């Protein structure tokens, strides 16, 4: 049960770490795609862990935690889809989003 807030917090942190580079501000921004990906993996792992831990409790708790975890995993998949084009620039310190949604890497 305590893993659900960990999952939600890691998912929110993953979204906020790359907020500047996702087209909200023009020009090159710091590339934090690696950190965002790591936080995304932690969020999904915590959601799955919470679901496994809830199996031992009453059925109502399992269903409730299952619904919340499903929402978190779907949000994680959406976040992973948003991060995917940025991962091409993983080794570069700065990144800029182009008009077509791709990213330009800067050494």
C-alpha positions, 0 to 999 in steps of 0.5 A: 500500500505504501508503494502507491504514493512512491509510484505516483511521486516518481511518475510526477517527478519523471514528468517535471524533470524534462518539462523544459525540454518538451517544447515549453521553452524554445532553444536548447535545454538541459537533457534529463532524459536518462533521469526521467527514464530511471524515475519512470522505471521506479514508478512502474516497479513500485506500482507492480510491487504495490499490486503484488503486496495487496494480493495478501489482503482482502479482495476489496483492497486488492481491487482498489489498489489494482485500479489505482495501479492500472491507472499509474501503469497506463500513465507510465506508458504514456510518459514513456511514449513521450520520452521515447524521441528524447532518448536518441539524445541520451549521450548529449548534455543539451536537447531542443525539440523541433517543430515535428516533435523530434529532438536536436542534440547539442554537444 
